[in-house]
Amino acid sequence: MDEEREVERNGLTLGESARYLAVSQSTLRRIIARGEIPAARVGGKRRGRLILLRKDLDEFLRRQQRAFDASRLRRASKRIE
């Protein structure tokens, strides 16, 4: 029940989530398929809408930012050597 309320309050559709992340819906579907962001299907297993939580999107963005920062740090350290 609490989980359902969280989805109602913080859940975003696939389109809303794609806009939030600034990616296309097809890119977001691939990210979900790789298991990088969890999503729930609401309203039926095959034809239901995908719902994503804003906290999961924010965590994905944080992971992406950390990976980007680590990559920049590695490149900078190679230039120094």
MOHUQUI-V407242 format. One line per field, one symbol per residue. psi: psi as a letter, one per 20 degrees, with the letter a starting at -180 (. if undefined). burial: + if it has 16 or more other ideal C-beta (glycine too) atoms within 10 Angstrom, else -. Layout:
psi: ???
burial: ???
This chain:
psi: ghhggggggjqqrgggggggilrrhhghgggghijhpqqqppkqggjrqppqphhhggggggggggggghghggghhhhh.
burial: ----------++-+--++--+------+--++----+-+----------++++--++--+---------------------
